[in-house]
Amino acid sequence: MHIHVEKGENEAKVWLEPTIELAYSHGFTTKEIKLILQIVEMYEQIINDKWNSHFSNKKQC
């Protein structure tokens, strides 16, 4: 599982499993990356629930 984060031309990919970690980042500052990871950690359960709901619905179509 992973998510993508975009802001203008900047993009990052964050792995959610097995642990939350940055896969890559293009254009974000170190401070912004730290904040992105903090937000993902704060909302980890909600993100996981939404991911599972979204992709389980696609398999049923």
N, C-alpha and C positions, 0 to 999 in steps of 0.2 A: 504494500500500500504506500502511496505517496500523494503529495499535493504539489501543485504549481502555484507560485506567487508571482504576480506581475504588478508593476508600477511603472507606467510610461514605457520606456524601452527596456527597463530592468526586468530580469526574470530569475527565479530561483526554483529549485526542486528540492523538496524536503521528504525524506523517507520517514514513514510512520512506524515501520516494523523492520527488524525486530526492536529497534530503538529509534527515537526521534534524532535524526541527524541530517545535516546538509549534504545533498548529493552534488549540487553545483549552484553557482550564483554568477550572474553576469550583470554588473553595473551597481549592485547594492553595496553600500559601505559596510564595514565591520559592525558599526553600531546598529545599522538597519537589520543585518543578519541576526545579531543577538536578539533584537526585539522580535523578529519573525519567529525565531525558535522559542522564545518565551511565550508568545501568543499561542503557538501550536501546542506547547506543553499545557498551557492553561485550559485550552479547549479540546484536548486530546480525545476525551470520551465522546464529545459531540461530533467531532470530525469523523471519528471511527464509525459512529452510529449512522451518520449521513452517508458515508462512503458505502457501508454495507447495505443500507436501504437503496441507494441509487443503483448499485451494481446488481443487487439481487432482483430488482424490478426489471432490469434489462434482460436478464436471463429468462424471465417468464414470458417475454414478448414473442 
